Amino acid sequence: MPSEASLATLRLSDVRRRFDKAATLFDEADFVHSVTRNGLLARLEPILIEARTIVDLGCATGSACRRLGKQFRRSHVIGVDLALGMLQQMKRKQSWSAKPSPVQANATALPFADQSIDVIFANLLLPWIDDPARVFKEIARVLRKDGLLLFSTLGPDSLQELRQAWQSVDIAAHVNRFLDMHDIGDAVVGAGLRDPVLDVDRLEVTYSDTDTLFRDLTATGGRNSLQRRNRSLIGKNRFKAMTRALASAGRGDSIRMELELVYGHCWGSGSRTSGAEYRIDPAQIVRRR
């Protein structure tokens, strides 16, 4: 019997392919991304920091890039995404006054020098990452000392209605597993980032029918990308049984989805040393007399 962790493993090529296909429709259905994006920007407002280089990590079509460019007018904003289609849409939306630089890259292997970034903004990137600890370590590498990371993600209570509806018809993996806030905090500290602050909000989304729900999931790249998903066709009868279970759990004629929104920010610690290394300020070295 496969473990829950193995069932939650994502196929990176499928994640990239789904977001490439979703790029042209993403802005029409990204209302959850918009809620968390606004939440992160609101949390950024009272924070005082000078930022010359900003990375929007998992930038999608670049909506946050433009907002960050307006808030930090002298900064260079870089939009990083795994999907080339998203970056192409970002370039099409550029205005003469705001031109973020597009970079296609995996968040676990960023093409930036150590301690070269002042602010990293990661809106709903982590739900598409198998190993958040590895991403936080890479962020800790490129983030300068006292640089700022802001991120949002989904907590484990998200999409439970959809998960339970699928579980009523089969045992295959259909919905990704999301990390608990405390696990995220442990990964942040373990990566060497400091002073994490996390909080949780709730968002209830209501759909009139399952067609609208799955259309939005497709348009935002949110369809099943799990490695252990059933590779064969689901079949009309099983899909209808799932949609009936989903509808019966709703309120009246509507389908209700609850999302657990996790927000966090933390600070860069600068370069780290291994257990066998020590670093000291050369100014503290005195000459023996």
Secondary structure by P-SEA (a helix, b strand, c coil): cccccccccccaaaaaaaaaaacccccccaaaaaaaaaaaaaaaccbbbbbcbbbbccccccaaaaaaaaacccbbbbbbbccaaaaaaaaaaccccbbbbbbbccccccccccccccbbbbcccccccccaaaaaaaaaaaccccbbbbbbbbccccaaaaaaaaaaccccccbbbbbcaaaaaaaaaaacccbbbbbbbbbbbbbccaaaaaaaaaaacccccccccccccccaaaaaaaaaaaaaaccccbbbbbbbbbbbbbbbccccccccbbbbccccccccc
